[in-house]
Amino acid sequence: MDHVNPLAQFLRARRALVEPEQIGLPRGSSPRRVAGLRREEVALVAGISSDYYLKLEQGRELHPSAAVLDGVARALALDADGVAHLHRLARPPIVPIAAADEVVSPSLIGLLTSLPSVPAHITTRYLDILYVNRLAEVLTPGFRVGNNLVKLMFNPQVPRDAYWWVTARRAVAFLRATVDPYDDGPRMTALLADLHEMAPEFDELWERHESRMPGGHPSTFSHAEVGLIELRHQTFQLPGTGGQVLGMYIPAPGGPSAEKLQMLSVIAAEADRVTPRKSRDTTTL
């Protein structure tokens, strides 16, 4: 991950994405040499001195107060997820980053098995898939243990249409939200290097420093047998697991996608009857 202070990088990146009019300031008549806000404008709206804000962007001030952070968030026009991420950046953990737990609880697997009508998977904080239920496997071939959700999105064979740009941006923000912002270990470094090699678009989106957990975002799947399926991606962080995340894909009740998922359940059950599946006990990468 970034070796410079993550808070400083976040502030610089987000400042470049905000125009004066968004926070109620006049643009002024003098030409702007860079995109976005000037440091002085951020400081003015945040209610702090320009010198103090400069220290924040240069990484020389590492412990801003909650009031300062809220003022900066207001100046940068951050949404609720952005505000939460800003506070997380300014309050790094005082203990070493815990190792990711790559063993899925058998009780959690049992719970998901009892919900056969909802596609679901469990990932590490790096979004590597640890477990996927049967309906998710049938929904798309990408949902397989060992695959990475962000790498699936940036596969060079995936068409770069307007829908892709929206979902790719969400995927990158999802990764930002799940990993520790101060994690510069070998696993995170390798993941970022792989994504950089896979797709030049990744760097552009990663440098936006957006952070957001999926909370009902639309996800569309095209299945050869039942056609287009529109679902909502909902995630739940699992405490005490080293960063595991439960992801579920939920259809609108009574809608055509709910009916198509039911059809997929029947297809999966028939396939399993002909060729019984292996045991899906605790899974590791």
C-alpha positions in Angstrom: 0.0 0.0 0.0 1.0 3.7 0.0 4.2 4.3 2.0 3.4 8.0 2.5 1.1 8.9 5.4 -2.3 7.6 4.3 -4.2 10.5 5.9 -2.1 13.0 3.9 -2.6 11.1 0.7 -6.4 10.9 1.3 -6.6 14.7 1.8 -4.7 15.6 -1.3 -6.7 13.2 -3.4 -10.1 14.2 -2.2 -9.3 18.0 -2.4 -8.6 17.6 -6.1 -12.1 16.2 -6.7 -14.1 19.0 -5.1 -15.0 22.2 -6.9 -15.5 25.5 -5.0 -19.2 25.7 -5.9 -19.9 22.3 -4.2 -19.1 23.9 -0.8 -20.6 27.3 -1.4 -17.5 29.2 -2.4 -17.0 31.5 -5.4 -14.6 30.2 -8.1 -12.9 33.6 -8.4 -11.5 35.2 -11.4 -7.8 34.1 -11.1 -6.9 30.9 -13.0 -6.4 27.7 -11.1 -3.2 25.8 -11.6 -4.6 22.5 -10.2 -7.9 20.8 -10.2 -10.2 21.1 -7.2 -10.0 23.2 -4.2 -7.0 25.3 -3.0 -5.7 24.5 0.5 -6.7 27.9 1.7 -10.3 27.2 0.7 -10.4 23.9 2.6 -8.9 25.5 5.7 -11.5 28.4 5.5 -14.5 26.0 5.4 -13.0 23.7 7.9 -12.4 26.5 10.4 -8.7 26.0 10.8 -5.6 27.9 9.8 -4.0 27.3 6.4 -0.7 26.4 8.1 -2.4 23.7 10.1 -4.1 22.2 7.1 -0.8 22.3 5.2 0.7 20.2 8.1 -2.1 17.7 7.7 -1.5 17.3 3.9 2.3 17.0 4.4 1.9 14.4 7.1 3.5 16.6 9.8 0.3 16.6 11.9 -0.8 13.1 12.8 -3.3 13.6 15.6 -6.0 16.1 14.5 -9.0 16.4 16.9 -12.5 15.0 16.0 -13.7 18.6 15.6 -10.9 19.3 13.0 -11.7 16.1 11.1 -15.4 17.0 11.0 -14.5 20.4 9.7 -12.2 19.0 7.0 -14.9 16.4 6.0 -17.4 19.3 5.5 -14.9 21.2 3.4 -14.2 18.1 1.2 -17.9 17.4 0.8 -17.4 13.8 2.1 -20.4 11.5 2.5 -21.0 9.3 5.6 -18.6 6.6 4.3 -16.0 9.2 3.5 -16.3 10.8 7.0 -15.9 7.4 8.6 -12.8 6.6 6.5 -11.3 10.0 7.4 -11.6 9.3 11.1 -10.2 5.8 10.6 -7.2 7.3 8.8 -6.5 9.7 11.7 -6.8 7.0 14.4 -4.4 4.3 13.3 -4.5 1.1 15.4 -2.0 1.0 18.3 -1.6 -2.7 18.0 -0.1 -4.6 15.0 -2.5 -5.6 12.2 -4.1 -8.9 13.1 -3.4 -11.8 10.7 -6.4 -12.6 8.4 -8.3 -15.6 9.5 -8.8 -17.9 6.5 -10.9 -20.5 8.2 -14.6 -20.1 7.9 -16.7 -20.9 11.0 -18.6 -24.2 10.4 -21.6 -22.6 12.2 -21.6 -19.8 9.7 -21.5 -22.3 6.8 -24.4 -24.0 8.4 -26.3 -20.8 8.5 -25.7 -20.0 4.8 -26.6 -23.6 3.9 -30.0 -23.0 5.5 -30.5 -20.1 3.2 -30.4 -21.8 -0.2 -32.4 -19.1 -2.0 -29.8 -16.3 -1.5 -26.4 -16.3 -3.3 -23.6 -15.7 -0.7 -19.9 -15.7 -0.2 -17.4 -15.0 2.5 -14.2 -13.2 1.8 -11.0 -12.1 3.5 -10.4 -8.4 4.1 -8.4 -8.5 0.8 -11.6 -9.8 -0.8 -10.3 -13.3 -1.6 -13.2 -15.7 -1.6 -13.0 -18.2 1.2 -16.4 -19.8 0.9 -19.2 -19.6 -1.6 -22.6 -21.3 -1.4 -24.2 -23.4 -4.1 -26.5 -20.8 -5.5 -23.7 -18.3 -5.9 -21.6 -20.9 -7.7 -24.5 -21.4 -10.2 -25.1 -17.7 -10.5 -21.6 -17.0 -12.0 -18.4 -19.0 -12.6 -16.4 -16.2 -11.0 -17.7 -17.0 -7.6 -15.2 -19.7 -6.7 -13.0 -20.3 -3.6 -9.6 -18.7 -4.2 -10.8 -16.0 -6.6 -10.5 -12.3 -5.7 -13.6 -10.1 -6.2 -11.6 -7.0 -7.3 -9.4 -9.1 -9.7 -12.6 -10.5 -11.2 -13.8 -7.0 -11.9 -10.5 -5.9 -13.5 -10.1 -9.0 -15.7 -9.0 -7.6 -19.1 -11.7 -9.7 -20.8 -14.5 -7.8 -19.0 -16.0 -5.2 -21.3 -15.4 -1.6 -20.2 -18.8 -0.2 -20.6 -20.6 2.4 -18.5 -22.0 -0.2 -16.1 -18.4 -1.6 -15.7 -17.0 1.8 -14.6 -19.7 2.2 -12.0 -19.2 -1.3 -10.5 -15.4 -1.1 -10.8 -15.4 2.1 -8.8 -17.5 0.5 -6.2 -15.2 -2.6 -6.1 -12.2 -0.4 -5.5 -14.0 1.5 -2.8 -15.0 -1.8 -1.2 -11.4 -2.9 -1.0 -10.4 0.5 0.6 -13.1 -0.1 3.2 -12.1 -3.6 4.2 -8.3 -3.4 4.4 -6.4 -1.6 7.1 -5.3 1.8 5.6 -1.9 1.3 7.2 -1.4 -2.2 5.9 1.7 -2.2 3.7 2.5 -5.8 4.2 3.5 -8.3 1.5 0.0 -9.6 0.8 -1.5 -6.1 0.3 1.5 -5.0 -1.7 1.2 -8.1 -4.0 -2.5 -7.5 -4.5 -2.0 -3.9 -5.6 0.8 -4.9 -7.9 -1.3 -7.6 -9.5 -4.2 -5.2 -10.1 -1.8 -2.6 -11.5 -0.5 -5.1 -14.0 -4.0 -6.4 -14.9 -5.6 -3.1 -15.7 -4.4 0.5 -16.1 -7.9 1.7 -15.0 -7.3 0.3 -11.5 -4.7 3.0 -10.6 -7.0 5.8 -11.6 -9.8 4.5 -9.4 -7.5 3.6 -6.5 -6.1 7.1 -6.4 -9.5 8.5 -5.8 -9.2 7.2 -2.2 -12.9 6.3 -2.0 -14.0 3.9 0.8 -17.5 2.3 0.9 -19.0 -1.0 1.9 -21.7 -2.3 -0.4 -25.0 -1.6 1.1 -27.7 -2.6 -1.3 -25.8 -1.6 -4.4 -27.2 -3.1 -7.7 -25.4 -6.0 -9.2 -26.4 -7.5 -12.6 -25.6 -11.0 -13.7 -26.1 -12.6 -17.1 -26.8 -16.3 -16.9 -26.9 -18.6 -20.0 -30.1 -20.4 -18.9 -32.3 -17.8 -17.2 -31.0 -14.5 -18.6 -30.4 -11.2 -16.8 -30.6 -11.2 -13.0 -30.7 -8.0 -11.1 -29.7 -8.2 -7.4 -28.7 -6.0 -4.5 -25.2 -6.6 -3.0 -25.3 -6.4 0.8 -22.2 -6.9 3.0 -21.7 -7.6 6.7 -18.4 -7.5 8.5 -17.8 -10.5 10.7 -16.3 -9.5 14.1 -13.6 -11.7 15.5 -12.6 -13.2 12.2 -9.6 -11.1 11.2 -11.6 -9.1 8.7 -13.9 -11.6 7.0 -16.9 -10.2 5.2 -20.2 -11.9 4.3 -21.6 -10.8 1.0 -25.2 -11.6 0.0 -27.0 -10.9 -3.3 -30.7 -10.2 -2.7 -33.5 -9.9 -5.2 -36.5 -7.7 -5.0 -39.2 -9.7 -3.4 -41.7 -11.2 -5.9 -39.8 -9.7 -8.8 -38.6 -11.5 -12.0 -35.0 -11.9 -10.5 -36.4 -13.7 -7.5 -38.1 -16.1 -9.8 -34.9 -16.6 -11.8 -33.0 -17.4 -8.6 -35.6 -20.0 -7.8 -35.1 -21.5 -11.3 -31.3 -21.5 -10.6 -31.9 -23.3 -7.3 -33.8 -26.0 -9.2 -31.0 -26.3 -11.7 -28.4 -26.6 -9.0 -30.4 -29.2 -7.1 -30.8 -31.3 -10.3 -27.1 -31.0 -11.1 -26.2 -32.1 -7.5 -28.6 -35.1 -7.8 -26.8 -36.3 -10.9 -23.3 -35.5 -9.7 -23.2 -35.2 -5.9 -21.0 -32.4 -4.7 -18.0 -32.8 -2.4 -18.4 -31.9 1.3 -18.3 -28.1 1.9 -16.9 -28.2 5.4 -14.4 -25.5 6.7 -12.5 -24.1 3.7 -9.1 -22.4 3.4 -7.3 -20.7 0.6 
